Amino acid sequence: MTGSKRKFARIAIGTIGWVVALWIFFPILWMVLTGFKSEMDAISTPPHLFFTPTLESYHEVFAQADYWHFTFNTVLMSVFATGGALALAVPAAYAMAFYPTRRTRTTLLWMLSTRMLPPVGVLVPVYLIARSTHLLDTTLGLGIINLLTNLPIIVWMLYTFFKEVPVPILEAGRMDGASRWQEITVVLLPLALPGIASTALLSLILCWNEAFWALNLTSSRAAPLAAFIASFSSPEGLFFGKLSAASTLAVAPILLFGWFSQKQLVRGLTFGAVK
């Protein structure tokens, strides 16, 4: 391939990448812009590309609901679910990666298959269990269901990361007298830290964005930001200005967190790709 053709290919690939990125980002940008519109501008047809910005929707959102209460519930639930899932997934992935049996692959596939079940299919039994154990409308109850929901994906990711760790390094630790606990905490975890960090980030994002269980297992006391957004849809209709403002406030923390953590996320997801 000549130099001019290579240059054209780089430009074409870069242009396509920017077009796809803008296409994906446009709904988020439109949501943010709509949050600064008045309700009349937000529902206008055709949409107004040029408008006078206003904070009216944000003032009404803060006046109608306690944003910080919902945010605290979301952070507490996400951290609990992620920490608990990692505590269970690390030993499970370690055993499957370094001490596999004939049923290891089958077990992993079965765990992953549970993610294919629509949540609505188990809503009634989960609701009844939560009610009988007094976990309805509690951060603990919502954290447990998110922990169990994301656990298969976390085990799978950690399993693939642990498989990339050279076995001779662990054997050297055993020869130096390391116990099983020291082998995991002192040898394995530091080596797989990029993968563990990216897994934790993904789990936090999944917990933060979970809406189905949040709307069905909470009401007010433990309601997360998903319920905060849903509270701005009323029988009178959708108020797009306030709804967009509430959505922007709900997704802004995790968007900023993901933006600042993207290097760690990419590093973790590509862990072991280059030897």
TORMIDREN-450002 format. One record per residue: residue in one letter; z, x, y of N, C-alpha, C in turn. Coordinates in steps of 0.001 Angstrom, whole numbers, padded with zeros to 6 digits, always signed. Example, Ala and Ser with C-alpha at 12.3 -4.5 7.8 and 13.67 -1.06 7.14 Angstrom:
// residues 2
A+007800+013190-005690+007800+012300-004500+007800+013200-003300/S+007080+012850-002250+007140+013670-001060+007870+012900+000030/
This chain:
// residues 275
M+000000+000847-001190+000000+000000+000000+000000+000885+001243/T-000920+000624+002150-001026+001418+003359+000141+001133+004300/G+000273+002039+005325+001367+001877+006266+001296+000583+007037/S+000090+000184+007446-000060-001060+008200+000306-002272+007363/K-000053-002235+006067+000285-003363+005198+001794-003443+004966/R+002428-002268+004813+003888-002270+004641+004577-002793+005890/K+004078-002405+007053+004658-002883+008301+004493-004388+008436/F+003307-004882+008089+003062-006330+008146+003982-007071+007173/A+004191-006491+005973+005056-007142+004981+006495-007203+005484/R+006974-006116+006119+008340-006122+006660+008490-007165+007758/I+007475-007249+008638+007536-008235+009715+007512-009652+009157/A+006646-009879+008154+006537-011214+007561+007843-011619+006874/I+008424-010677+006119+009676-010978+005422+010798-011221+006431/G+010849-010400+007490+011857-010601+008528+011706-011934+009229/T+010456-012321+009527+010210-013604+010181+010630-014774+009298/I+010273-014693+008016+010654-015753+007076+012180-015841+006973/G+012836-014674+006938+014293-014669+006865+014932-015342+008069/W+014414-015034+009279+014949-015660+010491+014699-017160+010498/V+013512-017583+010046+013203-019015+010011+014154-019753+009065/V+014379-019172+007878+015288-019803+006913+016716-019833+007462/A+017149-018729+008081+018506-018676+008635+018692-019717+009731/L+017715-019833+010632+017815-020829+011700+017780-022246+011142/W+016982-022462+010105+016907-023777+009469+018260-024171+008875/I+018930-023211+008267+020243-023480+007672+021300-023661+008754/F+021217-022853+009814+022243-022867+010852+022074-024025+011835/F+020878-024610+011906+020615-025634+012919+021561-026826+012835/P+021872-027386+011646+022817-028514+011611+024182-028169+012209/I+024651-026937+011967+025932-026526+012539+025829-026442+014059/L+024720-025853+014540+024511-025754+015984+024432-027135+016623/W+023732-028059+015977+023599-029414+016522+024944-030123+016542/M+025760-029900+015520+027100-030497+015488+027939-029981+016654/V+027884-028672+016896+028654-028091+017993+028181-028644+019329/L+026865-028719+019524+026330-029239+020777+026697-030704+020971/T+026637-031489+019903+026966-032913+020010+028425-033112+020399/G+029299-032199+019996+030695-032307+020370+030920-032187+021864/F+029970-031589+022578+030091-031437+024034+029298-032506+024785/K+028783-033501+024079+028055-034599+024712+028975-035798+024898/S+028608-036644+025830+029275-037939+025930+028770-038818+024784/E+029459-039923+024520+029041-040796+023426+027645-041374+023675/M+027310-041650+024923+025986-042180+025237+024912-041142+024937/D+025166-039882+025316+024199-038819+025016+024126-038538+023520/A+025261-038677+022819+025291-038359+021391+024461-039335+020565/I+024376-040615+021008+023643-041614+020222+022274-041923+020814/S+021877-041180+021836+020607-041477+022495+019429-041200+021563/T+018379-041992+021692+017142-041824+020930+015951-041858+021885/P+015147-040772+021915+015293-039518+021161+016478-038706+021660/P+016937-037758+020834+018121-036967+021229+017873-036176+022508/H+018924-036021+023296+018843-035260+024530+019075-033772+024224/L+018048-032972+024490+018199-031532+024309+018913-030904+025504/F+018773-031521+026653+019437-031035+027864+020413-032116+028329/F+021652-031725+028560+022677-032691+028913+023767-031969+029705/T+024621-032753+030307+025755-032195+031048+026943-032061+030109/P+027391-030840+029811+028496-030660+028861+029778-031324+029371/T+030529-031851+028441+031803-032469+028766+032791-032229+027639/L+034059-032160+027959+035124-031989+026963+035802-033318+026638/E+035146-034404+027016+035725-035732+026804+036042-035985+025334/S+035110-035644+024442+035328-035890+023012+036494-035078+022483/Y+036624-033837+022930+037729-032994+022465+039068-033520+022969/H+039093-033984+024207+040333-034568+024733+040742-035791+023909/E+039784-036635+023571+040084-037832+022797+040527-037477+021377/V+039917-036430+020805+040294-036004+019456+041741-035536+019435/F+042121-034692+020383+043495-034191+020423+044487-035296+020763/A+044037-036291+021548+044931-037394+021898+045132-038344+020716/Q+044129-038454+019852+044183-039417+018758+044876-038865+017518/A+044780-037565+017276+045329-036993+016041+045956-035631+016326/D+046915-035260+015471+047586-033966+015593+046788-032927+014806/Y+045905-032239+015495+045008-031271+014848+045796-030182+014130/W+046864-029681+014754+047602-028565+014171+048341-028967+012902/H+048724-030232+012796+049353-030714+011562+048371-030644+010398/F+047148-031117+010621+046124-031069+009576+045747-029625+009237/T+045677-028768+010251+045319-027372+010022+046389-026666+009199/F+047650-026914+009527+048746-026303+008771+048693-026735+007308/N+048464-028021+007063+048363-028514+005689+047215-027838+004945/T+046081-027663+005628+044920-027052+004993+045178-025588+004654/V+045752-024861+005592+046046-023442+005354+047049-023289+004217/L+048109-024080+004250+049148-023987+003220+048574-024320+001845/M+047792-025390+001764+047209-025785+000490+046226-024726-000020/S+045370-024204+000863+044349-023232+000457+044979-021932-000025/V+045990-021452+000693+046656-020205+000302+047392-020387-001024/F+048078-021516-001183+048795-021773-002442+047818-021861-003610/A+046732-022629-003448+045769-022804-004530+045089-021480-004882/T+044738-020691-003873+044073-019414-004131+045017-018422-004793/G+046230-018303-004259+047195-017377-004856+047564-017749-006278/G+047788-019053-006517+048113-019496-007864+046967-019295-008835/A+045737-019577-008388+044576-019392-009261+044373-017927-009613/L+044552-017028-008634+044414-015599-008918+045495-015128-009892/A+046716-015633-009728+047806-015231-010619+047515-015630-012065/L+046840-016766-012266+046484-017196-013615+045189-016551-014100/A+044254-016334-013193+042931-015858-013593+042913-014374-013922/V+043713-013573-013221+043687-012122-013459+044049-011782-014905/P+045184-012238-015448+045459-011911-016863+044461-012538-017826/A+043963-013748-017513+042983-014383-018399+041683-013586-018434/A+041190-013189-017255+039950-012414-017190+040140-011033-017811/Y+041323-010452-017624+041615-009139-018216+041549-009207-019740/A+042163-010221-020314+042162-010359-021772+040747-010589-022298/M+039975-011425-021606+038621-011718-022075+037671-010535-021891/A+037887-009747-020839+036982-008637-020557+037232-007435-021466/F+038521-007153-021764+038839-005918-022491+039335-006151-023916/Y+039656-007404-024241+040074-007726-025602+039347-008992-026066/P+038007-008971-026077+037249-010181-026419+037363-010523-027903/T+037222-011778-028189+037163-012267-029563+035829-012972-029774/R+035643-013506-030954+034391-014212-031236+034258-015475-030395/R+035363-016003-029929+035341-017257-029175+035433-017046-027662/T+035401-015823-027221+035527-015561-025779+034389-016187-024996/R+033149-015940-025425+031996-016497-024716+032031-018017-024742/T+032397-018605-025864+032483-020059-025959+033547-020613-025020/T+034674-019913-024949+035755-020344-024052+035311-020295-022595/L+034612-019235-022216+034128-019117-020840+033137-020230-020508/L+032225-020510-021425+031259-021583-021188+031946-022940-021113/W+032950-023143-021964+033677-024419-021916+034406-024566-020585/M+035030-023481-020107+035717-023548-018826+034749-023887-017701/L+033588-023248-017730+032611-023509-016677+032054-024924-016766/S+031960-025455-017963+031414-026808-018128+032299-027864-017493/T+033598-027568-017334+034476-028546-016697+034107-028774-015237/R+033424-027812-014612+032996-027979-013225+031834-028956-013117/M+031182-029249-014227+030039-030168-014209+030480-031629-014265/L+031731-031865-014533+032244-033234-014589+032435-033771-013175/P+031833-034920-012846+032043-035483-011505+033508-035808-011283/P+034071-035412-010151+035495-035669-009910+035866-037141-010004/V+034941-038023-009623+035251-039447-009664+035498-039916-011091/G+034982-039171-012072+035169-039557-013466+036606-039402-013942/V+037372-038552-013277+038774-038350-013677+039730-038756-012557/L+039229-039482-011578+040071-039862-010442+041252-040725-010868/V+041001-041739-011707+042077-042657-012094+043194-041945-012855/P+042904-041176-013926+044018-040501-014612+044732-039476-013731/V+043989-038746-012901+044634-037775-012008+045520-038492-011003/Y+045043-039610-010475+045841-040378-009519+047118-040891-010177/L+047015-041401-011404+048192-041926-012098+049195-040815-012418/I+048690-039633-012801+049571-038501-013077+050289-038065-011797/A+049518-037987-010699+050124-037586-009424+051178-038596-008970/R+050897-039877-009193+051864-040904-008786+053132-040837-009631/S+052974-040650-010945+054146-040618-011823+054984-039360-011621/T+054382-038289-011133+055126-037044-010888+055511-036885-009414/H+055298-037932-008626+055654-037945-007201+054934-036839-006410/L+053688-036596-006773+052893-035573-006090+051825-036177-005177/L+051800-037500-005058+050857-038121-004131+051242-037787-002693/D+050252-037490-001894+050442-037171-000479+051411-036007-000291/T+051268-034993-001139+052057-033766-000998+051110-032573-001020/T+051476-031544-000275+050676-030322-000266+050684-029667-001638/L+051805-029760-002342+051894-029187-003681+050912-029857-004628/G+050859-031191-004607+049948-031907-005485+048492-031579-005198/L+048122-031566-003916+046744-031242-003558+046429-029789-003887/G+047414-028898-003706+047197-027497-004049+046985-027302-005538/I+047732-028030-006359+047588-027899-007813+046210-028364-008264/I+045742-029490-007748+044435-029992-008172+043314-029058-007719/N+043435-028464-006537+042444-027486-006103+042536-026204-006919/L+043737-025801-007266+043922-024624-008122+043205-024810-009455/L+043452-025951-010094+042853-026203-011402+041343-026404-011307/T+040889-026992-010211+039456-027225-010051+038691-025920-009893/N+039245-024983-009151+038547-023726-008879+038837-022644-009904/L+039813-022852-010771+040201-021823-011728+039053-021352-012622/P+038210-022233-013173+037108-021732-014016+036172-020764-013281/I+035817-021080-012045+034932-020195-011293+035612-018859-011025/I+036907-018887-010691+037630-017652-010394+037735-016779-011639/V+038010-017394-012789+038071-016623-014035+036724-015988-014338/W+035654-016752-014166+034320-016228-014419+034005-015050-013515/M+034282-015181-012235+033985-014098-011301+034799-012851-011617/L+036101-013017-011865+036931-011863-012172+036518-011236-013501/Y+036103-012056-014436+035630-011533-015730+034430-010617-015537/T+033463-011051-014716+032283-010222-014480+032645-008944-013721/F+033592-009022-012780+034010-007823-012047+034756-006851-012967/F+035641-007368-013816+036405-006510-014716+035500-005826-015740/K+034429-006507-016145+033507-005912-017111+032806-004684-016540/E+032743-004584-015212+032099-003435-014580+033016-002222-014503/V+034305-002394-014763+035246-001276-014722+035102-000464-016003/P+034862+000838-015919+034706+001665-017129+035966+001647-017996/V+035792+001381-019274+036922+001333-020207+037628+002680-020330/P+036901+003817-020291+037615+005111-020395+038691+005324-019335/I+038521+004713-018151+039557+004859-017116+040843+004179-017563/L+040726+003002-018162+041911+002314-018669+042519+003075-019838/E+041670+003630-020692+042176+004408-021830+042921+005646-021355/A+042431+006266-020279+043126+007433-019731+044513+007048-019234/G+044615+005866-018622+045925+005391-018181+046870+005170-019342/R+046356+004642-020449+047202+004427-021619+047682+005760-022191/M+046794+006750-022198+047165+008063-022724+048242+008719-021850/D+048245+008364-020543+049261+008908-019644+050570+008127-019717/G+050624+007142-020597+051864+006407-020806+051988+005128-020007/A+050896+004629-019431+050964+003402-018638+051193+002196-019551/S+052083+001327-019136+052304+000090-019871+051173-000890-019565/R+051182-002013-020261+050132-003019-020025+050188-003520-018585/W+051385-003744-018073+051542-004207-016696+051048-003142-015714/Q+051384-001887-015955+050916-000811-015083+049406-000628-015186/E+048873-000841-016365+047416-000736-016540+046685-001748-015666/I+047254-002938-015559+046616-003975-014752+046846-003731-013267/T+048093-003495-012882+048431-003439-011459+048090-002110-010809/V+048239-001005-011550+048041+000320-010952+046622+000835-011146/V+046003+000493-012264+044673+001037-012576+043570+000018-012306/L+043669-001156-012905+042567-002117-012867+042397-002779-011503/L+043465-003327-010966+043350-004090-009723+042812-003263-008553/P+043287-002019-008350+042685-001238-007253+041198-000978-007444/L+040767-000754-008687+039349-000511-008933+038507-001757-008680/A+039048-002922-009009+038312-004180-008853+038666-004906-007566/L+039325-004226-006625+039784-004887-005407+038666-005560-004612/P+037475-004931-004446+036402-005646-003722+036030-006971-004380/G+035950-006983-005707+035629-008223-006403+036723-009257-006280/I+037979-008819-006342+039100-009748-006200+039126-010332-004794/A+038854-009498-003792+038847-009979-002406+037751-011014-002195/S+036551-010766-002716+035471-011740-002553+035771-013026-003304/T+036432-012925-004457+036831-014120-005204+037845-014930-004418/A+038806-014253-003804+039807-014950-002997+039168-015628-001795/L+038217-014955-001154+037523-015555-000012+036763-016809-000430/L+036066-016719-001560+035319-017885-002040+036257-019035-002377/S+037394-018728-002981+038355-019771-003315+038905-020432-002056/L+039206-019642-001038+039688-020207+000222+038652-021144+000834/I+037390-020749+000801+036333-021591+001359+036210-022891+000579/L+036264-022801-000752+036154-024009-001578+037329-024951-001322/C+038527-024398-001222+039708-025237-000953+039625-025865+000431/W+039191-025083+001406+039106-025577+002780+038108-026727+002886/N+037021-026648+002139+035952-027650+002242+036145-028846+001314/E+037128-028812+000457+037336-029909-000482+037696-031199+000257/A+036939-032236-000026+037157-033509+000667+037512-034647-000287/F+036926-034651-001493+037124-035786-002391+038596-035986-002733/W+039250-034930-003222+040652-035068-003603+041543-035252-002389/A+041163-034630-001281+041958-034766-000065+042010-036218+000402/L+040890-036922+000320+040829-038301+000799+041461-039282-000178/N+041543-038915-001463+042045-039848-002462+043492-039599-002873/L+044002-038396-002623+045362-038075-003055+046323-037895-001890/T+045843-037999-000658+046720-037870+000506+046473-039030+001463/S+047453-039258+002333+047282-040305+003345+047582-039768+004736/S+048781-039277+004959+049124-038781+006295+049966-037520+006242/R+050980-037507+005396+051936-036404+005410+051305-035071+005023/A+050460-035062+003978+049863-033812+003491+048354-033785+003705/A+047836-034649+004566+046395-034737+004767+045840-033444+005377/P+044760-032883+004807+044147-031680+005366+043068-032042+006386/L+042277-031052+006781+041272-031261+007826+040152-032192+007383/A+039905-032303+006090+038897-033259+005628+039296-034684+006004/A+040583-034998+005865+041072-036318+006280+041071-036450+007795/F+041281-035354+008493+041215-035341+009957+039829-035773+010430/I+038785-035253+009790+037417-035648+010156+037177-037112+009813/A+037593-037516+008620+037342-038893+008178+038040-039917+009044/S+039101-039529+009720+039843-040480+010547+039056-040942+011765/F+037959-040273+012074+037163-040656+013248+035968-041527+012891/S+035917-042001+011642+034976-043064+011286+035779-044350+011170/S+035379-045364+011892+036163-046589+011979+035286-047791+011654/P+035894-048977+011420+035088-050187+011173+034158-050525+012325/E+034484-050046+013531+033603-050311+014676+032328-049472+014638/G+032310-048440+013767+031139-047590+013670+031511-046128+013792/L+030493-045299+013846+030696-043863+013969+030555-043447+015431/F+031567-042755+015911+031510-042207+017265+031102-040738+017133/F+029805-040504+017299+029257-039200+016945+029820-038075+017801/G+030134-038343+019041+030701-037305+019887+032044-036841+019372/K+032967-037785+019136+034285-037433+018624+034205-036886+017200/L+033314-037465+016387+033169-036995+015009+032674-035551+014982/S+031730-035224+015857+031214-033846+015922+032280-032892+016449/A+033051-033342+017442+034129-032495+017963+035174-032230+016884/A+035550-033265+016144+036529-033095+015072+035986-032185+013972/S+034713-032341+013629+034107-031501+012599+034048-030051+013040/T+033730-029832+014315+033690-028464+014838+035062-027815+014769/L+036102-028552+015146+037461-028014+015085+037882-027739+013643/A+037377-028542+012701+037766-028372+011305+037094-027167+010664/V+035832-026941+010979+035093-025856+010312+035181-024537+011073/A+035587-024571+012337+035606-023346+013141+036481-022250+012535/P+037716-022546+012083+038535-021449+011536+037906-020775+010330/I+037362-021558+009391+036810-020945+008185+035478-020262+008485/L+034724-020765+009470+033496-020096+009875+033802-018724+010484/L+034783-018677+011370+035159-017408+011974+035722-016450+010926/F+036527-016973+010019+037087-016142+008962+035983-015579+008075/G+035019-016420+007718+033903-015949+006906+033026-014952+007639/W+032869-015162+008953+032052-014244+009748+032665-012848+009778/F+033968-012779+010021+034631-011478+010097+034827-010844+008725/S+034732-011656+007664+034956-011129+006315+033666-010962+005529/Q+032518-011115+006188+031259-011102+005449+030987-009764+004778/K+031390-008661+005405+031167-007354+004787+031948-007234+003483/Q+033207-007675+003511+034013-007625+002299+033458-008562+001234/L+032960-009723+001659+032411-010678+000714+031169-010120+000038/V+030253-009559+000822+029029-008986+000258+029352-007793-000627/R+030299-006968-000175+030686-005799-000973+031256-006230-002320/G+032067-007284-002302+032648-007746-003541+031620-008376-004472/L+030699-009165-003918+029706-009824-004752+028706-008845-005340/T+028540-007679-004708+027634-006662-005245+028399-005565-005965/F+029690-005792-006237+030521-004801-006912+029938-004499-008288/G+029687-003227-008561+029165-002833-009854+027666-002949-009969/A+026972-003409-008914+025519-003565-009014+024810-002221-009000/V+025411-001232-008314+024815+000101-008260+025750+001077-008948/K+025255+001743-009921+026064+002693-010687+025762+004107-010225/
